[in-house]
Amino acid sequence: MNKPQIHLSSTHKNTIAKELSISRQSVFYALNYRVHSKQAREIRMRAKQLLLDEAAKIDQQEKLYLF
């Protein structure tokens, strides 16, 4: 059985680390569900938002190229 984890680009990991003034290691542990603190939940929620923003960009780009 696979362990739960959130796959995120290094750019987004750096963004989260900078926004929350934390280390990349903290981001890594949170995204791989090694910690379950309040901060880890905040990291995972921010990661989700960044992924949703990326998905929205794809939708916008596809609308530009539809005839």
VMD Tcl script that builds the backbone (N, CA, C; Angstrom):
set m [mol new atoms 201]
animate dup $m
set s [atomselect $m all]
$s set {name element resname resid chain x y z} {
  {N N MET 1 A 0.846 -1.189 0.000}
  {CA C MET 1 A 0.000 0.000 0.000}
  {C C MET 1 A 0.885 1.244 0.000}
  {N N ASN 2 A 0.558 2.182 -0.859}
  {CA C ASN 2 A 1.334 3.408 -0.957}
  {C C ASN 2 A 1.042 4.341 0.205}
  {N N LYS 3 A 2.093 4.996 0.661}
  {CA C LYS 3 A 1.914 5.999 1.703}
  {C C LYS 3 A 1.336 7.257 1.072}
  {N N PRO 4 A 0.466 7.951 1.782}
  {CA C PRO 4 A -0.093 9.185 1.207}
  {C C PRO 4 A 0.996 10.249 1.089}
  {N N GLN 5 A 0.940 10.994 0.016}
  {CA C GLN 5 A 1.848 12.118 -0.160}
  {C C GLN 5 A 1.273 13.062 -1.195}
  {N N ILE 6 A 1.720 14.284 -1.123}
  {CA C ILE 6 A 1.298 15.296 -2.077}
  {C C ILE 6 A 2.503 15.624 -2.947}
  {N N HIS 7 A 2.354 15.441 -4.254}
  {CA C HIS 7 A 3.433 15.731 -5.196}
  {C C HIS 7 A 3.337 17.190 -5.609}
  {N N LEU 8 A 4.434 17.892 -5.421}
  {CA C LEU 8 A 4.452 19.328 -5.689}
  {C C LEU 8 A 5.801 19.688 -6.301}
  {N N SER 9 A 5.808 20.620 -7.214}
  {CA C SER 9 A 7.068 21.036 -7.829}
  {C C SER 9 A 7.959 21.724 -6.799}
  {N N SER 10 A 9.247 21.725 -7.088}
  {CA C SER 10 A 10.184 22.369 -6.158}
  {C C SER 10 A 9.915 23.869 -6.063}
  {N N THR 11 A 9.428 24.458 -7.151}
  {CA C THR 11 A 9.077 25.880 -7.133}
  {C C THR 11 A 7.992 26.152 -6.102}
  {N N HIS 12 A 6.965 25.313 -6.093}
  {CA C HIS 12 A 5.878 25.491 -5.131}
  {C C HIS 12 A 6.337 25.179 -3.708}
  {N N LYS 13 A 7.201 24.196 -3.554}
  {CA C LYS 13 A 7.746 23.892 -2.218}
  {C C LYS 13 A 8.518 25.093 -1.683}
  {N N ASN 14 A 9.312 25.710 -2.553}
  {CA C ASN 14 A 10.059 26.903 -2.146}
  {C C ASN 14 A 9.117 28.043 -1.792}
  {N N THR 15 A 8.042 28.179 -2.564}
  {CA C THR 15 A 7.054 29.224 -2.300}
  {C C THR 15 A 6.442 29.050 -0.911}
  {N N ILE 16 A 6.042 27.828 -0.596}
  {CA C ILE 16 A 5.445 27.556 0.715}
  {C C ILE 16 A 6.441 27.828 1.826}
  {N N ALA 17 A 7.671 27.364 1.650}
  {CA C ALA 17 A 8.696 27.573 2.679}
  {C C ALA 17 A 8.920 29.061 2.928}
  {N N LYS 18 A 8.968 29.837 1.850}
  {CA C LYS 18 A 9.183 31.276 1.983}
  {C C LYS 18 A 7.979 31.960 2.621}
  {N N GLU 19 A 6.773 31.611 2.180}
  {CA C GLU 19 A 5.556 32.241 2.712}
  {C C GLU 19 A 5.397 31.986 4.203}
  {N N LEU 20 A 5.726 30.782 4.640}
  {CA C LEU 20 A 5.534 30.420 6.049}
  {C C LEU 20 A 6.801 30.566 6.888}
  {N N SER 21 A 7.879 31.032 6.270}
  {CA C SER 21 A 9.173 31.216 6.947}
  {C C SER 21 A 9.620 29.929 7.646}
  {N N ILE 22 A 9.624 28.849 6.869}
  {CA C ILE 22 A 10.030 27.549 7.392}
  {C C ILE 22 A 11.034 26.918 6.434}
  {N N SER 23 A 11.618 25.806 6.849}
  {CA C SER 23 A 12.596 25.125 6.006}
  {C C SER 23 A 11.896 24.265 4.956}
  {N N ARG 24 A 12.627 23.947 3.905}
  {CA C ARG 24 A 12.096 23.032 2.884}
  {C C ARG 24 A 11.874 21.654 3.485}
  {N N GLN 25 A 12.682 21.295 4.459}
  {CA C GLN 25 A 12.520 19.998 5.102}
  {C C GLN 25 A 11.166 19.917 5.810}
  {N N SER 26 A 10.748 20.989 6.430}
  {CA C SER 26 A 9.435 21.014 7.078}
  {C C SER 26 A 8.326 20.810 6.054}
  {N N VAL 27 A 8.484 21.447 4.895}
  {CA C VAL 27 A 7.512 21.288 3.817}
  {C C VAL 27 A 7.493 19.828 3.359}
  {N N PHE 28 A 8.674 19.254 3.160}
  {CA C PHE 28 A 8.790 17.864 2.728}
  {C C PHE 28 A 8.095 16.922 3.706}
  {N N TYR 29 A 8.366 17.081 4.988}
  {CA C TYR 29 A 7.752 16.207 5.990}
  {C C TYR 29 A 6.231 16.346 6.003}
  {N N ALA 30 A 5.749 17.567 5.853}
  {CA C ALA 30 A 4.300 17.781 5.855}
  {C C ALA 30 A 3.651 17.154 4.628}
  {N N LEU 31 A 4.271 17.332 3.466}
  {CA C LEU 31 A 3.690 16.804 2.232}
  {C C LEU 31 A 3.750 15.282 2.170}
  {N N ASN 32 A 4.636 14.691 2.940}
  {CA C ASN 32 A 4.743 13.237 2.994}
  {C C ASN 32 A 4.076 12.651 4.246}
  {N N TYR 33 A 3.292 13.472 4.933}
  {CA C TYR 33 A 2.504 13.066 6.103}
  {C C TYR 33 A 3.358 12.422 7.191}
  {N N ARG 34 A 4.554 12.957 7.383}
  {CA C ARG 34 A 5.398 12.484 8.478}
  {C C ARG 34 A 5.106 13.240 9.764}
  {N N VAL 35 A 4.525 14.417 9.629}
  {CA C VAL 35 A 4.108 15.209 10.788}
  {C C VAL 35 A 2.647 15.591 10.597}
  {N N HIS 36 A 1.972 15.818 11.720}
  {CA C HIS 36 A 0.533 16.102 11.665}
  {C C HIS 36 A 0.169 17.299 12.535}
  {N N SER 37 A 1.090 18.235 12.638}
  {CA C SER 37 A 0.863 19.431 13.447}
  {C C SER 37 A -0.061 20.403 12.719}
  {N N LYS 38 A -0.411 21.466 13.418}
  {CA C LYS 38 A -1.235 22.511 12.818}
  {C C LYS 38 A -0.503 23.115 11.619}
  {N N GLN 39 A 0.792 23.347 11.777}
  {CA C GLN 39 A 1.577 23.908 10.679}
  {C C GLN 39 A 1.609 22.958 9.481}
  {N N ALA 40 A 1.714 21.655 9.734}
  {CA C ALA 40 A 1.721 20.671 8.645}
  {C C ALA 40 A 0.399 20.718 7.885}
  {N N ARG 41 A -0.700 20.864 8.603}
  {CA C ARG 41 A -2.002 20.977 7.943}
  {C C ARG 41 A -2.070 22.253 7.098}
  {N N GLU 42 A -1.499 23.349 7.610}
  {CA C GLU 42 A -1.457 24.602 6.848}
  {C C GLU 42 A -0.640 24.420 5.566}
  {N N ILE 43 A 0.464 23.701 5.672}
  {CA C ILE 43 A 1.318 23.445 4.506}
  {C C ILE 43 A 0.542 22.643 3.469}
  {N N ARG 44 A -0.152 21.611 3.898}
  {CA C ARG 44 A -0.909 20.781 2.963}
  {C C ARG 44 A -2.060 21.555 2.325}
  {N N MET 45 A -2.710 22.420 3.089}
  {CA C MET 45 A -3.789 23.235 2.530}
  {C C MET 45 A -3.241 24.237 1.506}
  {N N ARG 46 A -2.086 24.810 1.792}
  {CA C ARG 46 A -1.472 25.748 0.837}
  {C C ARG 46 A -1.045 25.008 -0.429}
  {N N ALA 47 A -0.517 23.797 -0.266}
  {CA C ALA 47 A -0.137 22.986 -1.426}
  {C C ALA 47 A -1.361 22.696 -2.282}
  {N N LYS 48 A -2.456 22.358 -1.650}
  {CA C LYS 48 A -3.699 22.096 -2.382}
  {C C LYS 48 A -4.133 23.328 -3.164}
  {N N GLN 49 A -4.043 24.493 -2.538}
  {CA C GLN 49 A -4.441 25.725 -3.218}
  {C C GLN 49 A -3.547 26.008 -4.415}
  {N N LEU 50 A -2.245 25.789 -4.260}
  {CA C LEU 50 A -1.328 26.006 -5.378}
  {C C LEU 50 A -1.641 25.059 -6.532}
  {N N LEU 51 A -1.971 23.812 -6.219}
  {CA C LEU 51 A -2.322 22.852 -7.263}
  {C C LEU 51 A -3.629 23.232 -7.948}
  {N N LEU 52 A -4.596 23.706 -7.185}
  {CA C LEU 52 A -5.858 24.153 -7.778}
  {C C LEU 52 A -5.635 25.369 -8.681}
  {N N ASP 53 A -4.741 26.263 -8.264}
  {CA C ASP 53 A -4.406 27.424 -9.090}
  {C C ASP 53 A -3.779 26.984 -10.413}
  {N N GLU 54 A -2.906 25.989 -10.357}
  {CA C GLU 54 A -2.289 25.457 -11.574}
  {C C GLU 54 A -3.340 24.837 -12.492}
  {N N ALA 55 A -4.281 24.106 -11.912}
  {CA C ALA 55 A -5.345 23.491 -12.702}
  {C C ALA 55 A -6.210 24.563 -13.363}
  {N N ALA 56 A -6.457 25.640 -12.650}
  {CA C ALA 56 A -7.254 26.737 -13.216}
  {C C ALA 56 A -6.522 27.377 -14.398}
  {N N LYS 57 A -5.206 27.488 -14.308}
  {CA C LYS 57 A -4.425 28.049 -15.420}
  {C C LYS 57 A -4.564 27.172 -16.657}
  {N N ILE 58 A -4.567 25.863 -16.455}
  {CA C ILE 58 A -4.725 24.943 -17.586}
  {C C ILE 58 A -6.087 25.150 -18.225}
  {N N ASP 59 A -7.127 25.257 -17.410}
  {CA C ASP 59 A -8.473 25.492 -17.945}
  {C C ASP 59 A -8.526 26.792 -18.744}
  {N N GLN 60 A -7.887 27.836 -18.234}
  {CA C GLN 60 A -7.888 29.119 -18.941}
  {C C GLN 60 A -7.157 29.011 -20.274}
  {N N GLN 61 A -6.028 28.311 -20.292}
  {CA C GLN 61 A -5.274 28.143 -21.529}
  {C C GLN 61 A -6.068 27.346 -22.570}
  {N N GLU 62 A -6.755 26.327 -22.103}
  {CA C GLU 62 A -7.549 25.511 -23.035}
  {C C GLU 62 A -8.684 26.332 -23.645}
  {N N LYS 63 A -9.270 27.217 -22.887}
  {CA C LYS 63 A -10.353 28.062 -23.414}
  {C C LYS 63 A -9.837 29.002 -24.494}
  {N N LEU 64 A -8.580 29.418 -24.373}
  {CA C LEU 64 A -8.007 30.313 -25.381}
  {C C LEU 64 A -7.838 29.609 -26.722}
  {N N TYR 65 A -7.622 28.304 -26.693}
  {CA C TYR 65 A -7.329 27.584 -27.915}
  {C C TYR 65 A -8.525 26.811 -28.485}
  {N N LEU 66 A -9.679 26.946 -27.848}
  {CA C LEU 66 A -10.883 26.333 -28.392}
  {C C LEU 66 A -11.436 27.230 -29.487}
  {N N PHE 67 A -11.946 26.645 -30.484}
  {CA C PHE 67 A -12.444 27.440 -31.614}
  {C C PHE 67 A -13.888 27.753 -31.435}
}
mol reanalyze $m
mol bondsrecalc $m
mol representation Tube
mol addrep $m
